[in-house]
Amino acid sequence: MIQIDNLRFGYRKQALYDDFTLRLDKPGLYGLFGRNGSGKSTLLKLVAGLLFPTAGRIDVAGREPRHRHPDFLSGIYLVPEEFHLPNLSCERLVQLQSGFYPAFSRAIFDEALATFELDPRASFEDMSLGGKKKAVIAFALATLTPVLLLDEPTNGLDIVARDQFRQLLRRPEQAGRIVLISTHQAHDLEQVISQILFIEQGRLALIAPMEALGRSLRMGVVGAGDAKVLGDALYAEPIGAQTAYIARRDDDGSPEPVQLELLYRGLCRAPDRILPAIADGEDRHV
């Protein structure tokens, strides 16, 4: 449903993407990770047709985003990290915008508002930043567009709201969409993400299902003096008196839990050790 071939894009003299290629053809929740400035938000805007590549091609469900065709616009929804809402209510937002999305579900919208504990009659100007974020997320989930793009969706949400957001993402009606989530809050989403994408220096350094990562890598915490475990570690970092580590798995056991924040830091600091281990693990389980 999303095909990117030989993408090239940059701002003025700063190149972000050069010969970038990506294919997402199955529904699922995809976590998009990368350092600050790696181009995660830019990639979402390119897919949404808000920015245009200088070379290469982007195809979303048979349409080029740059042309902004009505069929394309009705099949995709982007929640940016920062946004401005006019002084409306949730009820008025539905009246004005739901008609642009043929699959929009008022029942899903109402349920999301109830989950977030939002009054549909409340005015946006009376809401906190977190309240506005929840209202926009509720609307985005209710559009049921085949492609949903979320840029740092948990920023501005408190701990309870983040749990409510995860609860909504797990609902069965969301399972038939491609949901591409750009985030630095890896821990917030590790229970719901099905695959992760990691961008490094303008290229797709990794795309892998969570299950494959759990079969390829072992992650945990040991005492700082556990020389056996730490001696085999691909990456390690101190946590108080203990040490968190990532190690290669050479067995064929069941997938182990993936600690996304630890993996994120490991990929940033030791990609030359971790990426080959993931590739070897995937080859072993083909």
Rosetta blueprint (number, residue, H / E / L):
1 M L
2 I E
3 Q E
4 I E
5 D E
6 N E
7 L E
8 R E
9 F E
10 G E
11 Y E
12 R L
13 K L
14 Q E
15 A E
16 L E
17 Y E
18 D E
19 D E
20 F E
21 T E
22 L E
23 R E
24 L E
25 D L
26 K L
27 P L
28 G E
29 L E
30 Y E
31 G E
32 L E
33 F E
34 G E
35 R L
36 N L
37 G L
38 S L
39 G L
40 K H
41 S H
42 T H
43 L H
44 L H
45 K H
46 L H
47 V H
48 A H
49 G L
50 L L
51 L L
52 F L
53 P L
54 T L
55 A E
56 G E
57 R E
58 I E
59 D E
60 V E
61 A L
62 G L
63 R E
64 E L
65 P H
66 R H
67 H H
68 R L
69 H L
70 P H
71 D H
72 F H
73 L H
74 S L
75 G L
76 I E
77 Y E
78 L E
79 V E
80 P L
81 E L
82 E L
83 F L
84 H L
85 L L
86 P L
87 N L
88 L L
89 S E
90 C H
91 E H
92 R H
93 L H
94 V H
95 Q H
96 L H
97 Q H
98 S H
99 G H
100 F H
101 Y L
102 P L
103 A L
104 F L
105 S L
106 R H
107 A H
108 I H
109 F H
110 D H
111 E H
112 A H
113 L H
114 A H
115 T H
116 F H
117 E L
118 L L
119 D L
120 P L
121 R L
122 A L
123 S E
124 F H
125 E H
126 D H
127 M L
128 S L
129 L H
130 G H
131 G H
132 K H
133 K H
134 K H
135 A H
136 V H
137 I H
138 A H
139 F H
140 A H
141 L H
142 A H
143 T H
144 L L
145 T L
146 P L
147 V E
148 L E
149 L E
150 L E
151 D E
152 E L
153 P L
154 T L
155 N L
156 G L
157 L L
158 D L
159 I H
160 V H
161 A H
162 R H
163 D H
164 Q H
165 F H
166 R H
167 Q H
168 L H
169 L H
170 R L
171 R L
172 P H
173 E H
174 Q H
175 A L
176 G L
177 R L
178 I E
179 V E
180 L E
181 I E
182 S E
183 T L
184 H L
185 Q L
186 A H
187 H H
188 D H
189 L H
190 E L
191 Q L
192 V L
193 I L
194 S L
195 Q E
196 I E
197 L E
198 F E
199 I E
200 E E
201 Q L
202 G L
203 R E
204 L E
205 A E
206 L E
207 I E
208 A E
209 P E
210 M H
211 E H
212 A H
213 L H
214 G H
215 R H
216 S H
217 L E
218 R E
219 M E
220 G E
221 V E
222 V E
223 G E
224 A L
225 G L
226 D L
227 A H
228 K H
229 V H
230 L H
231 G H
232 D L
233 A E
234 L E
235 Y E
236 A E
237 E E
238 P E
239 I E
240 G L
241 A L
242 Q E
243 T E
244 A E
245 Y E
246 I E
247 A E
248 R E
249 R L
250 D L
251 D L
252 D L
253 G L
254 S L
255 P L
256 E L
257 P L
258 V L
259 Q L
260 L H
261 E H
262 L H
263 L H
264 Y H
265 R H
266 G H
267 L H
268 C H
269 R H
270 A L
271 P H
272 D H
273 R H
274 I H
275 L H
276 P H
277 A H
278 I H
279 A H
280 D H
281 G H
282 E H
283 D H
284 R H
285 H L
286 V L
